[in-house]
Amino acid sequence: MDPMGETLQRTAPVTAADRVAAVRGAMPEGGLFADKDWLVSPQPLALPAKVVDELGRLGHQLALFQRAANTLYLQSVKGKAPAWLAGYLDAGKPPELVERSRHPALRDALPRVIRPDLIWTEDGFAITELDNQPGGIGLTAWLNQVYSDFEPGVVGGPGGMFDGFASMLPDGADIVVSEESSDYRPEMEWLAAQLNGRGGGAAFEVCPAEAYTPRGRSVYRFFELFDLDNVACSDPLFEAAAAGEIDLTAPYKPYLEEKMWSALFWSRPLREFWAAQMRASHLDRLASHFPYSWIIDPAPVPHHAELPRLGINDWRQLGEFSQKERALVLKISGFSELAWGSRSVRIGEDLPADQWNAAVGAAIADFPERPWVLQDFKRAKVFEHPFWDEASGEVRHMPVRARLCPYYFLGEDAARPEVKLAGILATLVPSDKKIIHGMRDGILVPCVAV
C-alpha cells in the first residue's frame, strides 16, 4: 500500500538510468526545498553494518546526554553546579527568554528530535554538532521511500521517518513554520500530507508562524528562538505550553541548542557532574565521537597556566598559529542567524594567515554577546560515489566526502522515551570541499547497511 492507501504495482528500476528516472519522477510537484536542488545518484550510500549498529546505539547515548545537559544547566542555575556554566549558556539571550527556559512547568521538557551532524572519517565518525530542530525530515522520508523501491535495506525503511515523527506527536500536530525557516516549508507540507494519508485519525497541518494562534493542538516548532521578535505567536504558544494546554516541541530552551556543549563535555571542572548523570561506558563512547572543543572566552589566564591542549595562555596567540597548527574549526555557538547552515564556519588550515587572525579576533570581540567555539578539525574520508551526469547523459563516479545525519525520534513519554533511528541522510560533496553542506554540486541519498 502507498501512503494514500492505494495499491501500487511497481516494477523495480533495473538500470542506473532507470533508477535516476524513478527518483526524478517521484519528486513532488513544487519540490522539497525552496530553490534548491542536488545531484541524483542511482545508489544510496552503503555503510558497514557495524557503523549502522553503532549509529543505532548512538541515539540512546545522545538522549541521555541531552537529559544530562538539561539537568546540569538547571543545577547551575540553582547553585548546585558552577554558576559559569549557566552564564555561558545564557550569554547574549534576552532575559525574558532565559526566564521562560527555566519555567518550573517545563523543567523536564526536552526536544523529541535529535539529529547529530557526523563527519565520516577513516576512524569512524565525529559529532560536529547536535540539532534539535533540524531540516531534512521530509526530505529524508522522501528519499527513504523512493530508494526503498529498489534498495530494500535502506536504514529506516520506507516508513521509518513517518513512524518516528508520528510517535512523538501521536495525536497529530500543527507544524508551525516561520518565514525565516520557509525554505523548509515544502518538505514539511509534503510530510504532513503523507502522514495524513496514512489514516489513523491523527491530523498534521503546516501553519505559518506569523499568523498562527494556538488552538489546543500539539505544536511542532519550526522557527528559531533568535527569531521570536518576528513570530507573533511565540508568546501565546509559550503560555499555552506552560499552562499544560498544548504539547510543544521543541521547548523554549535555547541553552540546549548551543554548540558549546561539546566544549562543556570536555571541561575538566565538570567531569564529576557528567559522571553523576551518565554511565562511564556512555561517556567513553561519546568521548570517542565528540571532537575536543573550547569556548572562546578572553578572560585572563594566569601567566603560569595554559589553555588545555593549545599551549597558549591568551586567545590572541591562536591567531598566530601556523597553517600546520591550524587543524581547527571556529564557529558561532548558537542563538544567531549565522549559527546554522555552516554560515559561520572557519576552517583554520584553509584560510590565509591574515583571514585566520581576523576570524580569531572576531570570535574574541563577540564574547560574551555571541560566544564562539573552537573544535579540533576532523578530516572526512574520501571515497567514490556514482551520480548522474546531466551533461554526458551517463553515470559517473566522483571522489566525495560525507556528512551523515541520522534522525532520532523520542516518544512522548519524557521520563522513559523510546529512541528510534528512523533514517540517515547522507550529504556527499566533492572531495575538494571541506565544509560539508547541501550544495548544487553535492549528492543527497539515504543510507543502506552492507
LUMLUM-981342 format. One record per residue: residue in one letter; x, y, z of N, C-alpha, C in turn. Coordinates in steps of 0.1 Angstrom, whole numbers, plus 5000, padded with zeros to 4 digits. Example, Ala and Ser with C-alpha at 12.3 -4.5 7.8 and 13.67 -1.06 7.14 Angstrom:
BEGIN
A513249435078512349555078513249675078/S512849785071513749895071512950005079/
//
This chain:
BEGIN
M500949885000500050005000500950125000/D500550234992501250354993500650435005/P501350555008500850625020499350685018/M498850685006497550735003496550625003/G496950495006496050385007495750314994/E496350344983496150284970497250174968/T496850064963497749954959498549994947/L499849984947500650014936501349894931/Q501349884918502149774911503449834906/R504549814913505749884909506749774903/T507449824893508449744887509749804891/A510649734899511849794904512749844892/P513249964892514150004882515349924881/V515849884870516949794868518249864865/T518249944855519550014852519650144860/A520950194860521150314867520350434862/A520150434848519350544842517950524847/D517450404848516050384852515850434867/R516850404875516850444889516750604890/V517650664882517650814883516350864878/A515750804867514450854862513450834873/A513450724880512450694891512550794902/V513850834906513950934916513451064912/R513851104900513351234895511851234893/G511251124888509851124886509051124899/A509651084910508951084923508951214930/M509751314925509851444931508451514932/P508051554944506751614945506651744937/E505451774932505251904925505652024934/G506552104929506952214937508252184945/G508752064944509952024951509852004966/L510951994972511051974987511752084994/F512552164987513152284992512952404983/A512852514988512652634980513952664973/D513952664959515052704951516352624954/K516252494957517452414959517252284952/D518452244946518452114940519852044943/W520051924938521251854941521451744930/L522651684930522951574921522251444925/V521651374915520951254918521951134916/S521851044925522650914924521750794923/P522150694915521350574914521550484926/Q522350514935522650434947522650504960/P522050444970522250504984523650484988/L524050544999525350535005525450405013/A526350315009526550195016527450215028/L526850185040527650195053527850055058/P529050025064529249895070528249875081/A527849745082526849715092527249755106/K528449745109528949785123528749935125/V528950015115528750155116527250185119/V526350115111524950135113524450095127/D525049985132524749935145525150035155/E526350095153526850195163525950325162/L525550355150524650475149523250445156/G522850325155521650285162521750305177/R522850275183523050285198523350435201/L523850515192524250645195522950735199/G521850705193520650775197520350775212/H520450655218520250645232521250725240/Q522450715236523550785243523350935242/L522950985230522651135228521451175236/A520451095237519251125245519651145260/L520551055265521051065279521851185280/F522651215270523551335271522651465271/Q521651465263520751585263520051605276/R519551495282518951495295519951545306/A521151495305522151535315522551685313/A522551735301522851875298521751955304/N520551915303519451995309519551995324/T519851885330520051885344521151965349/L522351965342523452035346523152185345/Y522452235335522152375334521252415346/L520252335349519352375360520052365373/Q521052275375521852275387522652395388/S523252445377524052565377523152685381/V521952695376521052805380520752805395/K520652685401520352665415521552675424/G522752685418524052695426524552555430/K524052445424524552315427525552265417/A525852345407526952325397527552465395/P528752475389529352605387528452705380/A528352825386527552935380527952975366/W529252965363529753005350529152925339/L528652795342528052715331526852785326/A525852815335524652885330525053025324/G526053085329526553215324526853205309/Y527653105306527953075292526753055283/L525852965288524752925280523653025278/D523653125288522653225287523153355280/A524453355277525053475271524353525258/G524153645258523553705246522053685244/K521353625253519953595251519153695259/P517953735254517053825261516653765275/P516653855285516353805299514953735299/E513953775291512653715292512753575286/L513553545276513753415271514453325281/V515453375287516153305298515153255309/E514353355313513353325323512453215319/R511953225306511053115301511752985300/S512952985297513652855296513752785309/R513652855320513752795333512352775340/H511352795333509952785338509752645345/P509352645358509152515365508352415358/A507252455351506352365345507052285333/L508152345328508752285316510152235320/R510452215333511752185337512352065330/D511451955329511951835323511651825308/A511151925302510851925287512151915279/L512151825270513351815261512851805246/P513751845237513351825223513251675220/R512351645211512051505207512651455194/V513451545188514151515176515651545180/I516551445177517951465178518551435165/R519251535159519951505147521451555148/P522351465150523751505150524251515136/D525151605134525951615122527251535124/L527451435116528551345118529451355105/I530751375108531751365097532251225097/W532151155085532651015084534151015081/T534850975091536350975090536850835088/E538150825086538850695085538650615097/D538450675109538450605121537050585127/G536050635120534650625124533850745121/F533350815131532750945128532851045139/A532751165136532951275146531651355146/I531151385158529951465160530351615160/T530051685150530451825150529451925156/E528151875157527151955164525851865165/L524951915173523651855175522551955171/D521551905165520451995160519151935166/N518452015173517151975179515952025171/Q516252105161515152155152515652145138/P515952025133516652005120515752015108/G516352065097515652055084515951915079/G515351875068515651755062514751635066/I513851655075512951545079512151495068/G511451585061510651545050511451495038/L512651555036513551515025514051375028/T514451345040514951205043513851105042/A512551145046511451055045511151025030/W511351125022511051105007512151015001/L513451045005514550964999514350825003/N514050795016513950655021512750585013/Q511650655011510550605004510850564990/V511550654983511850644969512950534966/Y514050544974515150444972514750304977/S513750294986513350164990512750084979/D512250144969511750074958512749984951/F513950024951515049934945516149894955/E516049944967517049904977516349874990/P515949744992515149715004515849735017/G517149745017517849755030518049905035/V517350005029517550135033517350155048/V518250215055518150235070516850315073/G515950255081514750315085513550265076/G513850205064512850165055512050275050/P511050235042510250345035509350425045/G509050375056508150445065508750485079/G510050465081510650495094510550635098/M510750725089510750875092509250915096/F508350855088506950885091506550835105/D506950705108506650645121507350725132/G508550765130509250845140508650975143/F508351055133507651185135506351165142/A505551075138504251055144504351005158/S505450925162505550875175505750985186/M506351095182506551195192505351285193/L504451285184503151365184502051275179/P501651175187500751075182499351115180/D498951235185497651285183497551385172/G498651395164498751495154499251635159/A499451725150500051855155499951955144/D500052085148500252195139501852215138/I502352205125503752235123503852375119/V504352455129504352605128505752645122/V505652695110506952735103506952885101/S508152945104508353085103508753125089/E508753245086509253295073510753275072/E511453295083512853275084513253125080/S512353035083512652895080511852845068/S511352935060510452905049511052815038/D512452805037513052715027512552575030/Y512252545042511952405046510452375046/R509652485043508152465043507652355033/P508252355020507752245011507952105016/E509052075022509251935027508351905039/M508052005047507151985058505651965054/E505352045043503952025037503851885031/W504851845024504851705019504751605030/L505551615040505551525052504151525058/A503551635060502151645067501151565058/A501251595045500251525036500451375036/Q501651325036501951185037501451125050/L501651195061501151145074499651145075/N499051245069497551245069497051135060/G497751105050497250995041497350855046/R498150845057498250715064497050675072/G496150765074495050735083495350725097/G494450685105494650665120494050775128/G493550885121492850985129493751105133/A495051085133495951205137496151295125/A495951425127496051515116497251605118/F497951635107499051725108498851835098/E499151965102498952075093500052175094/V500552225083501652325083500952455084/C501452545093500852675096501952775096/P501652895090502653005090502753065104/A503953075109504053125123503553265125/E503753345115503353485116501853515118/A501053415114499653435115498953325124/Y499753255132499253135139498753175153/T497653115157497053125170496852995176/P497452965188497252835194495752795195/R495552665192494152625192493952495199/G494752465209494552345217495152225212/R495952235201496552125194498052125197/S498652005197500151995198500752075187/V501952135190502652215181504152165179/Y504552145167505952125163506552255159/R507452305167508052435165509052425154/F508852495143509852505132510152655130/F510552725141511052855140512152875150/E513152965147514352975156514053065168/L514653035179514453125191515053255190/F516053275181516653405179515753495171/D514753435165513853505156512453535162/L512353525175511053535182510353675180/D511153775178510653905176509753915163/N510053825154509253825141508153715141/V507953645152506953535153505953585163/A504853635158503853695166503153595176/C503253465173502553365181503453315192/S504653365193505653305203505253315217/D504653435221504253445235503053355238/P501953365231500853275234501153125233/L502053085224502552945224503152905236/F504152985241504852955253503852945265/E502953045266501953045277501052925277/A500652885265499852765264500552645268/A501852635265502652515268502952515283/A503252635289503552635303502352605312/A501152635306499852605313499452465311/G500152385303499752255301498652235291/E498352345284497152335274497552275261/I498852285257499352215245500652145248/D500952055239502251995239503152055228/L504252125233505052195223506452135223/T506952105211508252055209508852125197/A510052165197511052165208510652275218/P510952265231510652365240511552485239/Y511052595245511852715245513052705254/K514052635250515252615258516452645249/P516852765247517952805238519252745243/Y519352725256520652675262520952525257/L519952455253520152325247520552325233/E520452445226520752455212522152505209/E522952525220524252575218525252465214/K526152505205527252415201528252395211/M528252485221529352485231529252365240/W528152285239528052165248529252065245/S529752065233530951975231532152025239/A532252155241533352205249533052175264/L531752195268531452165282531552025285/F531351935275531551795277533051765281/W533951835275535351815278535851895290/S535051975296535552065306535951985319/R537252005323537751925334536951955347/P536552085350535752105362534452045362/L533951995351532551935350532651785350/R533751725351533851585349533051505360/E533051555372532251485382530751495380/F530351615375528951635372528451545361/W529251535350528951445339528851295344/A529851255353529951125358528751095367/A528151195373527051165382525751155374/Q525751195361524551195353524551075343/M525751025339525750925329526750815332/R526550695327527450585329528850615323/A529850555329531150575323531250525309/S530550415306530650355293530050445282/H528950515286528350615277529250735274/L529850785285530750895284531950855275/D532450735277533550695269533250695254/R532050645251531650635237531450775231/L530850865239530751005234532051075232/A533051045242534351105241535051055228/S534750945223535350895210534750965198/H533651035200532951095189532951245189/F532951305201533051455202534451505200/P534651585190536051645189536251735201/Y537551735205537951825216537551975212/S536952045222536452175219536752275230/W536752405226536952515236535952625234/I535652695244534852815243535752935242/I535653025233536453135231536053245242/D536653235253536453325264537753405267/P537753535264539053605265539453645280/A538753585290539153615303540653585306/P541353665313542753645315543153515321/V544253455316544753325321546053355328/P546253295340547453325348548753295339/H549753375342550953365333551553225334/H551353145344551953015346551052905341/A549852945335548852845331548752845316/E548152745310547952735296546452695293/L545952735281544652685277544952535273/P544052445277544352305275544552265261/R545652185259545952125246546452225235/L546452355238546752455228548152515231/G548652505243549952565247550052715246/I548952785248548952925248548152975261/N548353095265547553145276546853275273/D546753305260545953425256545453385242/W544053405240543453365228543953435216/R544553555218545153625206546253555200/Q546953465208548053385203547553285193/L546253245194545753145185545853205171/G545653335169545653395156547053385149/E548153355157549453355152549853205148/F548953115150549352975147549652965132/S550652875129551052845115549952755109/Q549952745096548952665089548952525094/K550152465096550252335101549552315115/E549552425123548952415136547452445136/R546952485124545552535124544652425119/A544752305123543752195120542652215130/L541952335129540952375139539852445132/V538652445138537452505133536852605142/L536552725137535852825145534452835141/K533452845150532052865146531352925157/I530253005154529453065164528652955171/S528552965184527952865192526452845190/G525652955189524252955188523553085189/F522253085189521353205190521853315181/S521953275168522353375158521953325145/E521553415136521153365122522453315115/L523553335120524853285114525253155120/A524553095129524952975136524452845130/W523752855119523352735112523752745097/G523652625091524052615077525452645074/S526352625083527852645081528152785078/R527252885081527553025077528753085084/S528953045097530053105105531253015105/V531252905099532352805100533652865093/R534752855101536052895095537052785098/I537552725088538552615089539952675088/G540652665099541952735100542952705089/E543152575086544152535076543752575062/D542552615060542152665047542252815045/L542452885055542453035055543953085054/P544153195046545453265047545653315062/A546853345065547153375079546353505084/D546253605075545553725079544053705081/Q543453615073542053585075541853505088/W542753415090542553335103542753425115/N543653515115543853605126542653695127/A542053735116540853825117539653745123/A539553615119538453535124538653515139/V539853485144540153475158539753605165/G540153715160539853845166538353875167/A537653835156536153855156535553765167/A536053645169535453555179535753615193/I536953665195537253725208536353855211/A536153935200535454055202533954025204/D533453915199532053885200531653835214/F532653795222532353745236532053865245/P530953855254530153745256528853745249/E528553845241527253855235526953745225/R527953695218527853595208529053505209/P529053405218530153315220530453235208/W531753205206532253115195532852995202/V532952885194533552765199534752735189/L535752665194536852615186536852465188/Q536952395176537052245177538252195169/D538652085173539652005165538951975152/F539751995141539151965128539351815125/K538251755122538251615118538051595103/R539051535097539151525083538251415078/A537351435069536451335063537251245054/K536951115054537551025045537051055031/V537851015021537551035007537250905000/F536150894993535750774986534950814974/E534650714965533950754953532550704954/H531650784948530250754947529650794934/P528750714928528150744915527150854915/F527050934904526051034903525651034888/W524551094885524051114871524651244866/D525451234855526051354849525051394838/E524451514840523451564830524151594817/A525351644818525951684805526251564796/S526751454802527151344793525951244792/G524951254800523851154800524251024805/E525151014814525550884819525950894834/V526150774840526650774854528150794854/R528550874863530050894866530250874880/H531550864884531950854898532750974902/M532451024914533051144919533751114933/P534951154935535551144948534751244957/V534351194969533551274978533951254992/R533451355000533451345015532051335020/A531751275031530351255036530151315049/R528951375050528351415063527151325065/L527051255076525851165079524951235089/C523751235087522751295096521651195100/P521951115110520851025115519751105122/Y518551065120517451125127516951035138/Y516951085150516451005161515151075167/F514051005168512851055174512650995188/L512251075197511951035211510451035213/G509950925218508450925221508051025231/E506751035232506151145241506351125255/D506751005260507050985274508351045277/A508451155284509651225287510551155297/A509851075306510551005317511350885311/R510750815302511450695296511150695281/P511750785274511550795260512150675252/E511350625242511950535233512650605222/V513850575219514650645209514750555197/K514250615186514250545173515150605163/L515950525156516750575144515850555133/A515350665127514350655116514950665102/G516150715101516750725088518050805089/I518850795078520150855078520250935065/L520351065065520651145053522151155051/A522651125039524051145036524151255026/T525051355030525351465021526751435016/L526951415003528251384997528651504988/V529851564991530251674984531651644978/P531951714967533251694961534451694971/S535451604969536451594979537251714981/D537251814972538051934975537252034984/K536051994988535252074997535452025011/K535852115021535952065035534852105043/I534052205039532852235046531752155039/I531152055046530251965040528852005043/H528152065033526852115035526152105021/G524852105022524052095009524452194999/M524752154987525052244976524752184963/R524652264952524252214939525152104934/D526452104937527352004932527551894942/G526551884952526651774961525551664958/I525651554964524751444962524051414976/L522651404975521851364987521251224985/V521551134994521051004993520750955007/P519850845008519750775021520850675023/C520850605033521950505036521450365037/V522250265034521950125034523050055041/A522749955050523749875057524249765048/V525549745048526049635040527049545048/
//
